Amino acid sequence: MKKVLLLFSVIVIAGIMVFTLFHRKAEADRKANTTVDTVQSVSTITLQKQNLQSDFNKVGEIQANNQVTVVSQIQGTVQAVYANVGSYLIAGAPLFKIDDELPKSNLNSAEASYQKAQKDWERAQELHKEQVISDSELESARATMRSAEASYISAKREYKNSYITAPISGVITDRPINLGAYVSTGTTVATLLDKSIFKVKVNVGEQEAFKLKVGDPVTVETDVYPGVSFNGRIKSISDQSDAAHTFPVEVTLPDSEKYPLKSGIFGTVHFQLGSENNALTIPREALVGSVKNPQVYVFANGRVKLRDIVVGSEINTKLVVTKGLNVNEQVVSSGQDNLADNMAVKKVN
């Protein structure tokens, strides 16, 4: 009986030992599989040199270089009309003639008074030399002459204003006054548009504003002429930003005889910030840390190494690497948030 119990005990102990061994092996296998499953996955890019062109576009309204509203300086009836809507006039060309009967009469009267005051002043000087009149009488004659001169100049100007002329060279876009109409001082009689040069005003971000320079070339495109580009240049860059921290930039471009522009249409301004030829670049999102202390993870043989680099210019979404990386090296472009130096990883691309 004792032998039976002993044998049974040995069998039970052996079974327990076998179970324990298998359980430990299964647990080790499970842990190993878990370790494999928790290896970080990353995506990489293979570095190659390339030519980059930095540019951006802004949409703005194309406006004529200058628009002038012409108003009448006197009141009266329109006696003659010399130009119509669409007419091109050079600066100084006549637009209208206002009834000049009264201005001309005032001018003749003022001229006669001025001539008499001049003669009185000359005679007063002679009499003063002979001590016939006093100093106060001499000054009175001088004042009368100057007042008459001012009245004459005013009357001459009013008579001249009876002819309304073009203040600038341009095209008439509006002429609300017709022959026979009565106009008052300040009445709008026409609108002139100088379209020899057009301008586009757009707002650019602070990063772009500091990369642009006055005189830089730009191209402008419109939906009116698909596929046609107009060459222009930056005329001005404001030193003051607006509430949105953008800076007003004005671009000018000449009119085209083949593709004439009109004021008020929309245009897309194409700015060029520069270029980099044969440059080694990385995407901005591959960077670890800041541009001041740039680092990237370099993948090789199933592991990643954290490496210091030196970056130059930033073109669109790419950084130009000037030191620290080589062609054909693989840089982690995504999945680097939880990485550490020399960590084992799994590349998924």
Protein Blocks (a to p, Z undefined) as FASTA:
>chain_A
ZZmmmmmmmmmmmmmmmmmmmmmmmmmmmmmmmmmmmpccdddddddddddddddddddd
dddfbdcddddfbecddfbdfbdehiacdehiafbdcdfklmmmmmmmmmmmmmmmmmmm
mmmmmmmmnomacfklmmmmmmmmmmmmmmmmmmmmmmmmmpccdfbgcddfbdfbcehi
acdehiafbdcddfkbccddddddfklmmmpcehiacddddfklghiacddddfbdcfbd
cfkopacddddddddfklccdehiacdddddfbdcehiacddfklpgcjfklgcddddee
hiacdddddddddehjaccdfbhpaehiacdfbhplmgcehiacddfZZ
